[in-house]
Amino acid sequence: MAEKKKNIFQKIAKYFRECVGELKKITWPTLSQTTKNFLIVLVVVLIMGVLIYALDQGLYFVLNRVMGVIPQ
C-alpha cells in the first residue's frame, strides 16, 4: 500500500524542525570578528564614496570646460 500523505501542518512542522537543526550547526562570528569586519566594510565604502565623488566632480569640471561654461 502507498504511504499516507502528510498533511500541510506536518510538512510545515518538519520544515521548522530542520531549520532549527541547521541553525545549531552554524558557527557564529565573535563580537570582535563582527566589529573588525564592520570597520573594514565601513572604510571601503567611505573610500569608494570619496573616489566616486572625485570622479563625478572631475568629469563635471571637464564637461563644463568643453562646453565653454567655465571661462579659461
Sequence and secondary structure as in RCSB ss.txt:
>XXXX:A:sequence
MAEKKKNIFQKIAKYFRECVGELKKITWPTLSQTTKNFLIVLVVVLIMGVLIYALDQGLYFVLNRVMGVIPQ
>XXXX:A:secstr
       HHHHHHHHHHHHHHHHHH     HHHHHHHHHHHHHHHHHHHHHHHHHHHHHHHHHHHHHT S  
